[in-house]
Amino acid sequence: MLKFVIFLFLDVVAFSGVLVATLPFVINNFGGSVLLVTIAFGSFSFFQFFVSPFWGSLSDRIGRKPLLILNCVAELIANILLAVATNLPIIFLARVIAGLFKTNISVGTAYIADITDEKNRAKGMGMFGVAFGLGFTFGPLAGGLIAGSDYSQETLSYVAWLASAINLFNLIFVVTSLKETNINKAETENKKSDKALYKQIETLKNPILFPFFLLIFLIYISFAGMEGTIAVWTKETFTWGPREVGFVMLLAGICQIIVQGGLLRVLIKKFDEIKLIISGFVCFIFGFALIPTENIYLIPVAIILLSYGMGISNPCINSILSKKSEQNKGLVLGTGYSCQAAARFIGQPLAGFMFLYFGKNVPFYFDVIFLMIVATGYMFLFKSIKNEG
């Protein structure tokens, strides 16, 4: 578990340091609007939607480690491209490469499921979240401090070079230190008949799993919109740069660590996953409602609420999915991540469009109303979903 957490932490540090703290400002420097920023974010998710179930299914057959190695190689190439980028097409090429070959979540969640039993599955997914929380704490912070408040294209490129160095180290670490966990790989005769997109559709149609896939999609529609616009929103509202965004992410990361590393372990003993997801909805709604106040002192409160919402909901949903799919965990969890990717692909450009044409606060008002509707529907469906489990 520890070695995998180290891998995931380093991977997320490199990924988030570039993506969250500097990429919006890089695109802005090359003349891109907030809509183009969210399209760049969404392009990564567009490709993840199609490939995540494929990588998850492939890892069921050939093992987890080869695909985690592929993840490191792709990230290294993508970040080198960002470091030397001189125009927007190169930046988008880097996002495409990262989107096509990013396997850390779709394969990583299956890796965790391999090494935990059903009783400890939610805790294992929580540790997965801790690694993400740590990565999203130190990555954007390091990237923001390197780029600075008064950033330039040169200081922004330094962040991509640092990320590339981390990717190279992580590649060596995975090759030499990480063990294969998928011992019972699928039978060879099934390989040729494996059609990932078909299996994804069949998995989505599963009446037991569908409510949770839908839940992932609806939650991430709103959350992804915030991720794609928050850097530009803080720049316009408070004239913040990468340094300040890094400190915002520091707070978010600390909250993720507290929630998934400690609080979740306590709560899961007293409440089941479905009830904890409800508490996540409440925090999402209040968190998004606080951002449009433009009160600098309420922004940290909003970040704490949103971090709790995601820190509770994500591992609980993954835990439920893994419990209901013991034979094809990689495929099912990969499909779940594919739902995230589809939501990001839709939610991020949608938020960018609303930001650009209707006002910077409109995406957050939309999130509040949208999640209130989703939460109401979830409450009505609560008993039927629980009974299907």
C-alpha positions in Angstrom: 0.0 0.0 0.0 2.8 2.5 1.0 4.7 2.1 -2.3 1.5 2.6 -4.3 0.7 5.7 -2.3 4.2 7.1 -3.0 3.7 6.5 -6.7 0.3 8.2 -6.7 1.5 11.1 -4.6 4.4 11.9 -7.0 2.1 11.4 -10.0 -0.5 13.9 -8.7 2.2 16.4 -7.6 3.5 16.6 -11.1 0.0 16.6 -12.7 -1.6 19.1 -10.4 1.4 21.4 -10.2 1.1 22.0 -13.9 -2.7 21.7 -14.4 -4.1 23.7 -11.5 -1.4 26.2 -10.6 -0.1 27.2 -14.0 -1.9 25.9 -17.1 -4.8 28.5 -17.0 -2.2 31.2 -16.8 -0.1 29.7 -19.6 -3.1 29.5 -21.9 -4.0 33.1 -20.9 -0.5 34.2 -21.8 -0.9 32.8 -25.3 -4.2 34.8 -25.7 -6.6 32.1 -24.7 -9.9 33.0 -22.9 -11.5 31.3 -19.9 -13.5 29.2 -22.4 -10.3 28.0 -24.1 -8.9 27.2 -20.7 -11.9 25.0 -19.9 -11.8 23.4 -23.4 -8.1 22.5 -22.8 -9.2 20.9 -19.5 -12.1 19.2 -21.1 -10.0 17.8 -24.0 -8.1 15.7 -21.5 -11.3 14.4 -20.1 -12.8 13.7 -23.5 -10.1 11.2 -24.2 -10.2 9.8 -20.7 -13.9 9.0 -21.2 -13.1 6.6 -24.1 -9.9 5.1 -22.8 -10.5 4.7 -19.1 -12.6 1.5 -19.3 -10.2 0.1 -21.9 -7.2 0.6 -19.5 -9.2 -0.8 -16.6 -10.3 -3.8 -18.6 -6.8 -4.3 -20.0 -5.3 -4.2 -16.5 -7.7 -7.1 -15.6 -6.0 -9.2 -18.2 -2.3 -8.1 -18.4 -1.9 -6.7 -14.9 -1.8 -3.2 -13.3 1.9 -2.5 -13.3 2.5 -2.2 -17.1 -0.3 0.4 -17.4 1.1 2.4 -14.4 4.4 2.5 -16.2 2.6 3.7 -19.3 1.0 6.5 -17.2 4.5 7.7 -16.1 5.9 7.7 -19.7 2.9 9.6 -21.1 3.0 12.2 -18.3 6.7 12.7 -18.9 6.2 13.4 -22.6 3.2 15.7 -22.0 5.0 17.8 -19.4 8.1 18.2 -21.6 5.9 19.4 -24.4 4.4 22.0 -22.0 7.8 23.1 -20.9 8.9 23.9 -24.5 5.5 25.1 -25.8 5.5 28.2 -27.9 1.9 28.2 -29.0 -1.6 26.8 -28.1 -1.6 23.8 -30.4 1.5 22.3 -28.6 -0.3 22.8 -25.3 -3.4 21.0 -26.6 -1.2 18.2 -28.0 0.2 17.7 -24.5 -3.3 17.5 -23.1 -4.3 14.9 -25.7 -1.3 12.7 -24.9 -2.0 13.0 -21.1 -5.7 12.2 -21.7 -5.1 9.2 -23.9 -2.6 7.5 -21.6 -3.4 8.6 -18.1 -4.2 5.4 -16.1 -3.5 6.4 -12.5 -7.2 6.5 -11.5 -8.8 3.8 -13.6 -6.0 1.3 -12.9 -5.0 2.7 -9.6 -8.4 2.2 -8.0 -8.3 -1.4 -9.2 -4.9 -1.8 -7.7 -6.3 -0.7 -4.3 -9.2 -3.0 -4.7 -6.7 -5.9 -5.3 -4.9 -5.4 -2.0 -7.9 -4.7 0.3 -10.8 -7.0 1.3 -14.4 -5.9 1.2 -14.5 -4.8 4.9 -11.5 -2.5 4.4 -12.4 -1.4 0.8 -13.7 2.1 1.8 -10.6 2.7 3.9 -8.4 1.7 1.1 -10.2 4.0 -1.3 -9.8 6.7 1.4 -6.0 6.1 1.4 -6.2 6.5 -2.4 -7.8 9.9 -1.7 -5.2 10.8 0.9 -2.5 10.3 -1.8 -4.5 12.6 -4.1 -5.0 15.1 -1.3 -1.3 15.2 -0.5 -0.5 15.6 -4.2 -3.0 18.3 -4.7 -1.6 20.0 -1.6 2.1 20.1 -2.6 1.8 20.1 -6.4 -0.1 23.4 -6.9 1.7 24.9 -3.9 5.1 24.1 -5.4 4.0 25.2 -8.9 2.5 28.4 -7.6 5.6 29.3 -5.5 7.9 28.7 -8.5 5.7 30.6 -11.0 5.0 33.4 -8.4 2.3 36.1 -8.2 4.0 38.2 -10.9 4.5 35.2 -13.2 6.1 35.1 -16.6 6.2 32.5 -19.4 9.7 31.6 -18.2 8.7 30.9 -14.6 5.6 29.0 -15.8 7.9 26.8 -17.9 10.0 26.0 -14.8 7.0 24.3 -13.3 6.6 22.0 -16.3 10.3 21.1 -16.1 10.0 20.3 -12.4 7.0 18.1 -13.2 9.0 16.3 -15.9 11.7 15.6 -13.4 9.2 14.1 -11.0 7.7 12.0 -13.7 11.1 10.6 -14.6 11.8 9.7 -11.0 8.4 8.2 -10.6 8.9 6.0 -13.7 12.0 4.6 -12.3 10.3 4.0 -8.9 7.4 2.1 -10.5 9.7 -0.1 -12.6 11.9 -1.0 -9.7 9.7 -1.0 -6.6 6.0 -1.5 -7.4 4.7 -5.1 -7.5 2.0 -6.6 -9.6 -1.2 -7.2 -7.7 -3.5 -8.7 -10.2 -2.5 -12.3 -9.8 -5.7 -13.9 -11.2 -5.7 -12.3 -14.6 -8.5 -13.0 -17.1 -8.1 -16.1 -19.3 -6.1 -15.7 -22.5 -9.0 -16.9 -24.7 -11.1 -13.8 -23.6 -8.5 -11.3 -24.9 -9.5 -11.3 -28.5 -13.2 -10.9 -27.7 -12.6 -8.0 -25.4 -14.3 -4.9 -26.8 -13.8 -2.1 -24.3 -16.4 0.3 -25.5 -19.0 -2.5 -25.7 -18.1 -3.7 -22.2 -18.4 -0.1 -21.0 -21.9 0.2 -22.4 -22.9 -3.1 -20.9 -21.4 -2.1 -17.6 -23.3 1.2 -17.6 -26.6 -0.7 -18.4 -26.2 -2.8 -15.3 -29.2 -1.9 -13.2 -27.3 -2.3 -9.9 -24.4 -0.2 -11.0 -26.1 2.4 -13.1 -27.4 4.6 -10.2 -23.9 5.1 -8.9 -22.4 5.8 -12.4 -25.1 8.4 -12.8 -24.3 9.8 -9.4 -20.6 10.2 -10.4 -21.5 11.9 -13.6 -23.9 14.4 -12.0 -21.6 15.3 -9.1 -18.6 15.9 -11.4 -20.6 18.0 -13.9 -20.7 20.8 -11.2 -17.4 20.1 -9.5 -15.4 20.0 -12.8 -16.8 23.4 -13.8 -15.4 24.9 -10.6 -12.0 23.2 -11.2 -11.8 24.7 -14.7 -12.7 28.3 -13.8 -11.5 28.9 -10.3 -8.0 30.1 -11.2 -9.4 32.6 -13.7 -12.2 33.6 -11.3 -9.7 34.4 -8.5 -7.5 36.3 -11.0 -10.5 38.5 -12.0 -12.0 38.8 -8.5 -8.9 39.2 -6.3 -6.1 39.7 -8.9 -4.5 36.5 -7.7 -1.8 34.6 -9.6 -0.4 31.0 -9.4 1.1 31.6 -6.0 -2.3 32.4 -4.4 -4.0 29.6 -6.3 -1.3 27.3 -4.8 -2.3 28.4 -1.3 -6.0 27.7 -2.0 -5.1 24.2 -3.1 -2.9 23.8 0.0 -6.1 24.3 2.1 -8.1 22.0 -0.2 -5.3 19.3 0.1 -5.2 19.5 3.9 -8.9 19.1 4.1 -8.8 16.1 1.8 -6.1 14.5 4.0 -8.2 15.1 7.1 -11.4 13.8 5.6 -10.1 10.7 3.7 -7.2 9.9 6.0 -9.0 10.1 9.3 -12.6 11.4 9.4 -13.8 8.8 6.8 -12.5 5.9 8.9 -14.6 7.1 11.8 -17.7 7.9 9.9 -17.8 4.7 7.9 -18.1 2.8 11.2 -21.3 4.6 12.1 -22.9 5.3 8.7 -23.1 3.4 5.4 -21.7 4.8 2.2 -25.0 6.0 0.8 -25.8 8.2 3.9 -22.3 9.7 3.8 -22.8 10.6 0.2 -25.9 12.6 1.3 -23.7 14.6 3.7 -21.4 15.3 0.8 -24.3 16.8 -1.2 -25.1 19.2 1.6 -21.5 20.4 1.7 -21.3 20.8 -2.0 -24.4 23.0 -2.1 -23.3 25.3 0.6 -19.7 25.4 -0.7 -20.7 26.5 -4.2 -23.2 29.0 -2.7 -20.4 30.8 -0.8 -18.1 31.5 -3.8 -20.3 34.1 -5.6 -20.4 36.2 -2.4 -16.8 37.3 -3.5 -16.0 37.6 0.2 -12.3 36.8 0.6 -12.9 35.5 4.1 -15.6 33.0 3.0 -13.6 31.5 0.2 -11.6 29.2 2.7 -15.0 28.1 4.2 -16.2 27.2 0.7 -13.0 25.3 0.0 -13.4 23.3 3.2 -17.0 22.4 2.4 -16.3 21.4 -1.1 -13.2 19.3 0.0 -15.4 17.4 2.4 -18.0 16.8 -0.2 -15.6 15.3 -2.7 -13.5 13.7 0.0 -16.5 11.7 1.3 -18.4 11.1 -1.9 -15.7 9.8 -4.2 -14.2 7.0 -2.0 -17.7 5.9 -0.9 -19.0 5.6 -4.5 -15.8 3.7 -5.5 -16.2 1.5 -2.5 -19.8 0.6 -3.5 -18.8 -0.1 -7.1 -15.9 -2.3 -6.1 -18.1 -4.4 -3.7 -20.6 -5.0 -6.5 -17.9 -6.0 -9.1 -15.5 -8.5 -7.6 -14.8 -10.2 -10.9 -14.2 -7.1 -13.1 -13.1 -4.4 -10.6 -10.8 -2.8 -13.2 -13.5 -2.5 -15.8 -16.1 -1.2 -13.4 -13.9 1.3 -11.7 -12.5 2.3 -15.0 -16.1 2.9 -16.3 -16.7 4.9 -13.1 -13.7 7.1 -13.9 -15.0 7.3 -17.5 -18.2 8.9 -16.1 -16.0 11.4 -14.3 -14.2 12.2 -17.6 -17.5 12.6 -19.5 -18.8 15.0 -16.8 -15.5 17.0 -16.9 -15.7 17.2 -20.7 -19.2 18.6 -20.5 -19.0 20.5 -17.2 -15.8 22.4 -17.8 -16.5 24.0 -21.2 -20.1 24.7 -20.0 -18.8 26.6 -17.0 -16.3 28.4 -19.2 -19.1 29.4 -21.6 -21.3 30.7 -18.8 -18.3 32.5 -17.2 -17.4 34.2 -20.5 -20.8 35.2 -21.8 -23.0 35.5 -18.7 -20.7 36.5 -15.9 -18.0 34.9 -13.7 -20.5 34.0 -10.9 -23.1 32.3 -13.0 -21.4 28.9 -13.1 -21.5 28.7 -9.3 -25.2 29.7 -9.1 -25.8 27.0 -11.7 -23.9 24.5 -9.5 -26.1 25.3 -6.5 -29.4 24.9 -8.4 -28.2 21.8 -10.3 -27.0 20.0 -7.2 -30.2 20.8 -5.3 -32.2 19.1 -8.0 -29.8 16.1 -8.1 -29.9 15.8 -4.3 -33.7 15.9 -4.3 -33.8 13.1 -6.8 -31.2 11.1 -4.9 -33.3 11.3 -1.8 -36.3 10.0 -3.6 -34.3 7.1 -5.0 -32.4 6.4 -1.8 -34.5 3.4 -0.7 -34.6 1.7 -4.1 -30.8 2.2 -4.6 -30.1 0.8 -1.1 -32.4 -2.2 -1.7 -30.5 -3.0 -5.0 -27.3 -3.3 -2.9 
